[in-house]
Amino acid sequence: MAAHLPPSVTVYETDHAGHGADLARHALDKGFDRVIAIGGDGSVNEVASALVNSGAALGIVPAGSGNGLARSLNIPLNIDRAFETALNGGIRSIDAGKAGGHYFFAVCGVGLDARIGQKFQRLKRRGIVPYFYFGIQTFLTYEYPRFEVRGGERRFSVSPLSLVVSNGTEFGNGARIAPGAVMDDGLFDVCLLERMSFLEAAFALPRLFNGKIVNLKKYNSFRCRSLTISRVSENILYHVDGEPHTCRGPLEITMHPHSLKVIV
């Protein structure tokens, strides 16, 4: 890929977790105004997190299994076209979320998706097939922990299949959990999927991909600028852009409007 790039472009390869963020900070120190991340949502998140509130813009060449942020931004999935966009596209400022000290740009969540993300992280083989395999396996054994939630004027207790805080429209692979989300409106779309039987989930799954999930009776959503999720005497497992984390005590999720420049 690098052979077709102009000589003004410097290419670095990551070799360990966190290296993408280090390289992005290095690029900022060198005065680069465009930093291009080539990889999946985890790699893109690393680079983007280092660019928040900086003068540099993020370019994305999606090369992962889900590519949720790239899809939410309508960035081409074709590598050559994505490079062309990253090098010559316009600049858009989007919002960023922060959960437990970690930035996210597409989605953050607790529930089934966080549990799947935890299992998926340990796999050497990636792609939609193993993801769905572990998704079904995890669904059948999921225990539905109870969370206390505060968001805007809402206060409620819930044991959901999934609670997703969306800045972008989708998880990845075309799974649109928040079809109406706008990435620069200063608001999260908080999406709740209630407990379902296996048959109910099988019926609901196609709607996740055709944009009709919002019509499902066991789907609810609202918008807010910040959210607090608590779980009594237990750690909270959550994910940011598919990367799993745990926190002790309340999980604070905050909105940072127009804090990341992206090339689209």
Residue pairs with C-beta under 8 A, 6 or more apart in sequence:
1 38
1 79
1 83
2 9
2 11
4 80
4 83
5 11
5 83
5 87
6 87
9 36
9 87
10 32
12 23
14 20
14 23
14 39
14 43
18 46
19 46
20 37
20 39
20 43
20 46
20 47
20 50
21 46
21 47
21 49
21 50
22 50
23 47
24 35
24 37
24 46
24 47
24 50
24 51
24 56
25 50
27 35
27 56
28 35
28 50
28 51
28 54
28 55
28 56
32 56
33 55
33 56
33 57
34 56
34 57
34 59
34 86
34 87
34 263
35 47
35 51
35 56
35 57
35 58
35 59
36 58
36 59
36 60
36 61
36 83
36 86
36 87
37 43
37 44
37 46
37 47
37 48
37 58
37 59
37 60
37 61
38 61
38 63
39 61
39 63
39 64
40 62
40 63
40 64
40 65
40 66
40 67
40 126
41 64
41 66
41 67
41 68
41 69
41 106
41 172
41 241
41 242
41 243
42 64
42 241
42 242
42 243
43 64
44 58
44 60
44 62
44 64
44 69
44 70
44 105
44 241
45 69
45 103
45 104
45 105
45 240
45 241
45 243
47 58
48 58
48 69
48 96
48 103
48 105
48 260
49 102
49 103
51 57
51 58
51 260
51 261
52 96
52 103
52 256
52 259
52 260
53 256
53 259
54 261
55 261
56 261
57 91
57 261
57 262
57 263
58 260
58 261
58 262
58 263
59 85
59 86
59 87
59 89
59 262
59 263
60 69
60 70
60 73
60 75
60 82
60 86
60 262
60 263
61 79
61 82
61 83
61 86
62 70
62 71
62 75
62 77
62 82
63 79
64 126
64 172
65 126
65 127
65 128
65 131
65 172
65 173
66 131
66 171
66 172
66 173
66 242
67 77
67 172
67 173
68 106
68 107
68 168
68 170
68 171
68 172
68 173
68 241
68 242
69 105
69 106
69 168
69 241
70 77
70 82
71 77
71 168
71 169
71 170
71 172
71 174
72 106
72 168
72 169
72 170
72 181
72 183
73 92
73 94
73 168
73 183
73 262
73 264
74 264
75 82
75 85
75 264
76 82
76 84
76 85
85 263
85 264
86 263
89 263
89 264
90 263
90 264
91 261
91 262
91 263
91 264
92 184
92 261
92 262
92 263
92 264
93 184
93 258
93 259
93 260
93 261
93 262
94 105
94 167
94 183
94 184
94 258
94 260
94 262
95 167
95 183
95 184
95 185
95 186
95 255
95 256
95 257
95 258
95 259
95 260
96 103
96 104
96 105
96 167
96 255
96 256
96 259
96 260
97 103
97 104
97 105
97 108
97 165
97 167
97 188
97 240
97 253
97 254
97 255
97 256
98 104
98 253
98 254
98 256
99 108
99 165
99 238
99 240
99 245
99 251
99 252
99 253
100 238
100 245
100 247
100 251
100 252
102 240
102 243
102 245
103 240
103 256
104 167
104 240
104 241
105 167
105 168
105 183
105 241
105 260
106 166
106 167
106 168
106 170
106 171
106 172
106 241
107 113
107 164
107 165
107 166
107 167
107 168
107 170
107 171
107 177
107 178
107 239
107 241
107 242
108 164
108 165
108 238
108 239
108 240
108 241
108 253
109 162
109 163
109 164
109 165
109 238
109 239
110 147
110 162
110 163
110 229
110 236
110 237
110 238
110 251
111 160
111 161
111 162
111 163
111 164
111 193
112 135
112 138
112 139
112 142
112 161
112 162
113 162
113 164
113 171
113 239
114 237
114 238
114 239
114 244
115 138
115 142
115 237
116 131
116 134
116 135
116 138
117 239
117 242
117 243
117 244
118 237
118 239
118 244
119 134
119 138
120 126
120 130
120 131
120 134
120 242
121 243
121 244
123 130
123 134
128 173
131 173
139 198
139 201
140 198
142 161
144 159
144 160
144 161
144 195
145 159
145 231
145 234
146 157
146 158
146 159
146 231
147 157
147 158
147 159
147 160
147 163
147 229
147 230
147 231
147 236
148 155
148 156
148 157
148 229
148 230
148 231
148 232
149 155
149 156
149 157
149 158
149 163
149 227
149 228
149 229
149 230
150 227
150 228
151 188
151 190
151 222
151 224
151 226
151 227
151 228
152 222
152 223
152 224
152 225
152 226
154 222
154 224
158 192
159 195
160 192
160 193
160 194
160 195
161 193
161 194
161 195
161 196
161 201
161 218
162 177
162 191
162 192
162 193
163 190
163 191
163 192
163 193
163 229
164 171
164 177
164 178
164 190
164 191
164 192
164 193
165 188
165 189
165 190
165 191
165 227
165 253
166 177
166 178
166 181
166 188
166 189
166 190
166 191
167 181
167 183
167 188
167 189
168 178
168 181
168 183
169 176
169 177
169 178
169 179
169 180
169 181
170 176
170 177
170 178
171 177
171 242
172 242
174 209
175 208
175 209
176 208
176 209
176 211
176 213
177 191
177 208
177 213
178 189
178 191
178 221
179 211
179 213
179 214
180 189
180 214
181 189
184 257
184 258
186 225
186 255
186 257
186 258
187 223
187 224
187 225
187 255
188 223
188 224
188 225
188 227
188 253
188 255
189 221
189 222
189 223
190 221
190 222
190 223
190 224
190 227
191 219
191 220
191 221
192 219
192 220
192 221
193 204
193 216
193 218
193 219
194 218
194 219
194 220
195 218
196 204
196 218
200 218
204 213
204 216
204 218
204 219
207 213
207 215
207 216
213 219
214 221
225 254
225 255
226 252
226 253
226 254
226 255
227 252
227 253
228 250
228 251
228 252
228 253
229 236
229 238
229 250
229 251
229 253
230 236
230 249
230 250
230 251
235 246
235 247
235 248
236 246
236 247
236 248
236 251
237 244
237 245
237 246
238 244
238 245
238 246
238 247
238 251
239 245
